[in-house]
Every structure is written in structure tokens, then in C-alpha cells.
Amino acid sequence: MRFGYLTGNHFGGIDPGDLARELEERGYSSVWYPEHTHIPTSRQSPYPNGGQLPGTYLHMMDPFVSMGVAAAQTSTIKLGTGVCLILQHDIIDLARTVASTDVLSGGRVVLGIGVGWNKEELADHRPDMAFRQRYGAMRERVAAMRSIWSEDPVPAFDGRWDSYSESWIFPKPVDGSVPVALGNAGPLGIQHAAEYADEWCPIDVGVMNVGGKPDVVGGIALFRRLAAEAGRENVHDIPITLYVWGWPRMDRLESYAEAGISQFVFTPVNFDLPSADETLQHLDELTPTIEAFNG
């Protein structure tokens, strides 16, 4: 089993390069950097996990800058976004930023994406887009990015939300593309992931089954059924990375692994601006779980 770690990536916490190096030395396979460009003070959208919005959400650094710092201090660990709010960027700039990070890291980038939960955050970026239209816009944007990354020397795209004329757009990713991992976990998000994502990377507490109830194992079965219905081959080989919210219980990890999870990603000790020392202590405390699982 592979293991990864999601950092809150806030300024004043553990340095992104120090964290990536520490994780690589401990045998982790990946490190994931989240994204919120800003949090409007109107706070119309409630925090999905309930209660007060944790402080880390207000102080997140740019994930791609942090991934560049991490790439410079490591050699093997995968660098992922957990997740990039894909609609909150200019399409050409985003495609080039992702490809540049991939090239400079030697092909280690995984682009985790999502549509976000904060209506007012998206509205500041895309006043032309109704919140309910974000899933369709995400599908189109993935196609637009893959066109930029393709071998076509002068790609062009003409869609409803994204368009660019025939252009030279470089660099190209190391392996011809960057794996796109879709993080949405509800029934609609699972359907999108099953139909066109290279990987699926949901949070365990958000995964819904066919009846719309929280159920990781049922959600995995739904994902595979929808992937098969979409005509995808070898659906059991599509990687599934699962973010484990809170402390990882061994019985749950074992049941998720039996259902076909490819990688577990552990979450921070908290999202209330933990210090570097708190993060390192948390990693120490997680070590016995990893050793017991892989032992």
C-alpha cells in the first residue's frame, strides 16, 4: 500500500520543501497541496465539515509555488494538488504552470482537481458562471488542458467556457500528459471521475454510495460501475487515492484496502495553523500505523 500526506500549506507552518523531504525520507509516496485563492469575508457558503472555518483556509500558499520548492528538495515523491480549484484560473496559464512544474520535477506531478464548495470564491473569479454549471465547465476545462498538453504542436480549442486559437503552448509534460485526479465524492462527482479522470481522489467522509449515503466501499463500487458503463477498460486498474479525514483507524483502512484503494493520504493534525513541530510530531505518531499496515 502506498501512503501520502495532505498539508494545509499555510504560511508560518512547516516549509513545503522541508515537509516533502521529510515525507520522502519516511517512505511516503506523495505529498498533496490544497488550494483556496481567497476566502470572501461575506462567508455565505458554510464550511462543509460544519462549525467555524479553520484558520489554515485563510492562509494557504499557492500550491504550485510550494510544489516547485518541494521538487527542488526531493527526487522521487509525487507532488499533487489536493485539490486545485480548476475553474479559478486562466486556462492557458494553468496548463503551462502545471506542465512547467511537471517538467522541473522530472514528471512527478499529479493534478488533483475539484469544483469547490465556496460560491462566492468562484464568483469572484468567474462572474459569468452560475455555481450549478461548474461540473460541466470542469469537464470542458480538462479537455482543453489535455489538448494543450498533447503532441499537437499548435493546439486549438473552442468551447463554451474555454477557447484559445491555434497556438504554440509549451512546455509539454514529461510523459505526454499529467494525470488528472478528480476529488469530488458525491454521486455527480463520482460520475464525472468515472467518465474521464485518470484517477479518483475523494475524501473518505464525503464518499456517497448509489443511494446518496456516506459509504466508501459502496462509493468505490459505484465508481467502477459507472466507469464500465462509460466504456472504460480495466476499471479495477483506475487508481483510487483516498484522503483519510481525522485519525486513521486500522479496521477502516483494511476494509478500504480490500475494496481496492490504491493509496491512503493522511490529513494534518489539524487545520488551525499547526506549527512545523506539531506536523513533525504528527508524522511520528502516524508511523506505527503505516508500519503495522504494511507489516
For each residue, the residues with C-beta under 8 A, 3 or more apart:
1: 257 261 263 264 293 294
2: 29 30 262 263 264
3: 27 28 29 263 264 265 266 290
4: 28 29 30 31 32 78 80 241 263 264 265 266
5: 19 23 28 30 31 32 265 266 283
6: 31 32 34 82 243 265 266 267 268
7: 13 14 16 19 31 32 33 34 268 279
8: 13 34 56 60 268 271 273 274
9: 13 16 33 34 56 60 61 63 66
10: 13 55 56 59 60 61 273
11: 59 61
12: 59 273 275
13: 7 8 9 10 56 273 274 275 276 279
14: 7 18 19 274 275 276 279 280
15: 18 19 69 276
16: 7 9 19 20 33 61 66 67 69 70
17: 20 21 69 70 72 73 74
18: 14 15 21 22 73 276
19: 5 7 14 15 16 22 23 31 70 279
20: 16 17 23 24 31 69 70 71 73 74 77 79
21: 17 18 24 25 70 73 74
22: 18 19 25 26 280 283
23: 5 19 20 26 28 31 77 283
24: 20 21 27 28 74 75 76 77
25: 21 22
26: 22 23 283 287
27: 3 24 290
28: 3 4 5 23 24 31 77
29: 2 3 4 77 78 263
30: 2 4 5 77 78 79 80 110 241 263 265
31: 4 5 6 7 19 20 23 28 70 77 78 79 80
32: 4 5 6 7 80 81 82 112 243 265
33: 7 9 16 63 66 67 79 80 81 82
34: 6 7 8 9 60 63 81 82 83
35: 60 62 63 81 83 84 85 88
36: 39 57 60 85 118 121
37: 85 88 121 125
38: 121 124
39: 36 43 53 57 58 118 121
40: 43 44 118 120 121 124
41:
42: 120
43: 39 40 53
44: 40 119 120
45: 117 118 119 120 121
46: 50
47: 50 51 52 53 54
48: 117 206
49: 205
50: 46 47
51: 47
52: 47
53: 39 43 47 57 58
54: 47 57 270 271 272 273
55: 10 58 59 271 272 273
56: 8 9 10 13 59 60 268 271 272 273 274
57: 36 39 53 54 60 271
58: 39 53 55
59: 10 11 12 55 56 273
60: 8 9 10 34 35 36 56 57 63
61: 9 10 11 16 65 66
62: 35 65 66
63: 9 33 34 35 60 66 67 81 84
64: 67 68 81 97 98 101
65: 61 62 68 69
66: 9 16 33 61 62 63 69 70
67: 16 33 63 64 70 71 79 81 101 105 109
68: 64 65 71 72 101 104 105
69: 15 16 17 20 65 66 72 73
70: 16 17 19 20 21 31 66 67 73 74 77 79
71: 20 67 68 74 79 101 104 105 106 108
72: 17 68 69
73: 17 18 20 21 69 70
74: 17 20 21 24 70 71 77
75: 24 106
76: 24 108
77: 20 23 24 28 29 30 31 70 74 108
78: 4 29 30 31 108 109 110
79: 20 30 31 33 67 70 71 101 105 108 109 110
80: 4 30 31 32 33 109 110 111 112 181 201
81: 32 33 34 35 63 64 67 84 110 111 112 113
82: 6 32 33 34 112 183 201 243 265
83: 34 35 112 113 114 181 183 201
84: 35 63 81 89 94 111 112 113 114
85: 35 36 37 88 89 113 114 115 116 121 122
86: 89 94 113 114 115 138 141 142
87: 115 116 122 125 126 129 134 137 138 141
88: 35 37 85 116 121 122 125 126
89: 84 85 86 93 94 97 125
90: 93 94
91: 94 95 141 144 145 148 162 164
92: 95 96 148 164 167 169
93: 89 90 96 97
94: 84 86 89 90 91 97 98 145
95: 91 92 98 99 144 145 148 149 169
96: 92 93 99 100 148 169 170 171
97: 64 89 93 94 100 101
98: 64 94 95 101 102 109 111 145 173 178
99: 95 96 102 103 148 149 170 171 172 173 178
100: 96 97 103 104 171
101: 64 67 68 71 79 97 98 104 105 109
102: 98 99 105 107 108 109 173 174 178
103: 99 100 106 107 171 172 173 174
104: 68 71 100 101
105: 67 68 71 79 101 102 108 109
106: 71 75 103 174
107: 102 103 173 174 175
108: 71 76 77 78 79 102 105
109: 67 78 79 80 98 101 102 105 173 178
110: 30 78 79 80 81 178 179 181 199
111: 80 81 84 98 178 179 180 181
112: 32 80 81 82 83 84 181 182 183 201
113: 81 83 84 85 86 138 142 180 181 182 183
114: 83 84 85 86 182 183 184
115: 85 86 87 122 134 135 137 138 184 189
116: 85 87 88 121 122 134
117: 45 48
118: 36 39 40 45 121 122
119: 44 45 122 123 131
120: 40 42 44 45 123 124
121: 36 37 38 39 40 45 85 88 116 118 124 125
122: 85 87 88 115 116 118 119 125 126 129 131 134
123: 119 120 126 127 131
124: 38 40 120 121 127
125: 37 87 88 89 121 122
126: 87 88 122 123 129 137
127: 123 124
128:
129: 87 122 126 133 134 137 161
130: 133
131: 119 122 123 134
132:
133: 129 130 136 137
134: 87 115 116 122 129 131 137 138
135: 115 138 139 188 189 192
136: 133 139 140 160
137: 87 115 126 129 133 134 140 141 160 161
138: 86 87 113 115 134 135 141 142 192
139: 135 136 142 143 192 196
140: 136 137 143 144 159 160 161 162
141: 86 87 91 137 138 144 145 161 162
142: 86 113 138 139 145 146 180 196 197
143: 139 140 146 147 157 159 196
144: 91 95 140 141 147 148 157 159 162 164
145: 91 94 95 98 141 142 148 149 180
146: 142 143 149 150 177 180
147: 143 144 150 152 155 156 157
148: 91 92 95 96 99 144 145 155 157 164 169
149: 95 99 145 146 172 173 176 177 178
150: 146 147 155 172 176 177
151: 172 176
152: 147 155
153: 168
154: 166 167 168
155: 147 148 150 152 164 166 167 169
156: 147 164 165 166 167
157: 143 144 147 148 162 163 164
158: 163
159: 140 143 144 162 163
160: 136 137 140
161: 129 137 140 141
162: 91 140 141 144 157 159
163: 157 158 159
164: 91 92 144 148 155 156 157 167 169
165: 156
166: 154 155 156
167: 92 154 155 156 164
168: 153 154
169: 92 95 96 148 155 164
170: 96 99
171: 96 99 100 103
172: 99 103 149 150 151 176
173: 98 99 102 103 107 109 149 176 177 178
174: 102 103 106 107
175: 107 178
176: 149 150 151 172 173
177: 146 149 150 173
178: 98 99 102 109 110 111 149 173 175
179: 110 111 198 199
180: 111 113 142 145 146 196 197 198 199
181: 80 83 110 111 112 113 197 198 199 200 201 239 241
182: 112 113 114 189 192 193 197 199 200 201
183: 82 83 112 113 114 189 200 201 202 203 243
184: 114 115 188 189 190 192 193 202
185: 189 190 202 203 206 207 208 219
186: 189 190 206 208 212
187: 190 191 208 210 212 222
188: 135 184 191 192
189: 115 135 182 183 184 185 186 192 193 202
190: 184 185 186 187 193 194 200 202 207 208 219 222 223 226
191: 187 188 194 195 226
192: 135 138 139 182 184 188 189 195 196 197
193: 182 184 189 190 196 197 200 202 223
194: 190 191 197 200 223 224 225 226 227 229 230 232
195: 191 192 226 227 230 232
196: 139 142 143 180 192 193 230
197: 142 180 181 182 192 193 194 200 238
198: 179 180 181 238 239
199: 110 179 180 181 182 238 239 240 241 262
200: 181 182 183 190 193 194 197 223 238 239 240 241
201: 80 82 83 112 181 182 183 240 241 242 243 265
202: 183 184 185 189 190 193 206 207 219 242 243
203: 183 185 206 207 242 243 245
204: 207 216 242 243 244 245 252 256
205: 49 214 245 246
206: 48 185 186 202 203 214
207: 185 190 202 203 204 214 215 216 219 220 242
208: 185 186 187 190 211 212 213 214 215 218 219 222
209: 212 213 214 215 218 219 221 222
210: 187 218 221 222
211: 208 215 218
212: 186 187 208 209
213: 208 209 218
214: 205 206 207 208 209
215: 207 208 209 211 218 219
216: 204 207 219 220 242 252 255 256 259
217: 220 221 255 256 259
218: 208 209 210 211 213 215 221 222
219: 185 190 202 207 208 209 215 216 222 223
220: 207 216 217 223 224 240 259 260 261
221: 209 210 217 218 224 225 259
222: 187 190 208 209 210 218 219 225 226
223: 190 193 194 200 219 220 226 227 238 240
224: 194 220 221 227 228 235 236 238 260
225: 194 221 222 228 229
226: 190 191 194 195 222 223 229 230
227: 194 195 223 224 230 232 235 238
228: 224 225 231 232 235
229: 194 225 226
230: 194 195 196 226 227
231: 228
232: 194 195 227 228 235 238
233:
234: 237 238
235: 224 227 228 232 238
236: 224 260
237: 234
238: 197 198 199 200 223 224 227 232 234 235
239: 181 198 199 200 262 263
240: 199 200 201 220 223 260 261 262 263
241: 4 30 181 199 200 201 261 262 263 264 265
242: 201 202 203 204 207 216 256 261 263 264 265
243: 6 32 82 183 201 202 203 204 265 267
244: 204 248 252 253 264 265 266 267
245: 203 204 205 267
246: 205 267
247:
248: 244 252 253 264 266 286 289
249: 252 253
250: 253 254 289 292 293
251: 254 255
252: 204 216 244 248 249 255 256
253: 244 248 249 250 256 257 264 289 293
254: 250 251 257 258 293
255: 216 217 251 252 258 259
256: 204 216 217 242 252 253 259 261 264
257: 1 253 254 260 261 293
258: 254 255
259: 216 217 220 221 255 256
260: 220 224 236 240 257
261: 1 220 240 241 242 256 257 264
262: 2 199 239 240 241
263: 1 2 3 4 29 30 239 240 241 242
264: 1 2 3 4 241 242 244 248 253 256 261
265: 3 4 5 6 30 32 82 201 241 242 243 244
266: 3 4 5 6 244 248 286
267: 6 243 244 245 246
268: 6 7 8 56 271 274 279 282
269: 274 278 279 281 282
270: 54 274 278
271: 8 54 55 56 57 268
272: 54 55 56
273: 8 10 12 13 54 55 56 59
274: 8 13 14 56 268 269 270 278 279 282
275: 12 13 14 278 279
276: 13 14 15 18 279 280
277: 280 281
278: 269 270 274 275 281 282
279: 7 13 14 19 268 269 274 275 276 282 283
280: 14 22 276 277 283 284
281: 269 277 278 284 285
282: 268 269 274 278 279 285 286
283: 5 22 23 26 279 280 286 287
284: 280 281 287
285: 281 282 288
286: 248 266 282 283 289 290
287: 26 283 284 290 291
288: 285 291 292
289: 248 250 253 286 292 293
290: 3 27 286 287 293 294
291: 287 288 294 295
292: 250 288 289 295
293: 1 250 253 254 257 289 290
294: 1 290 291
295: 291 292
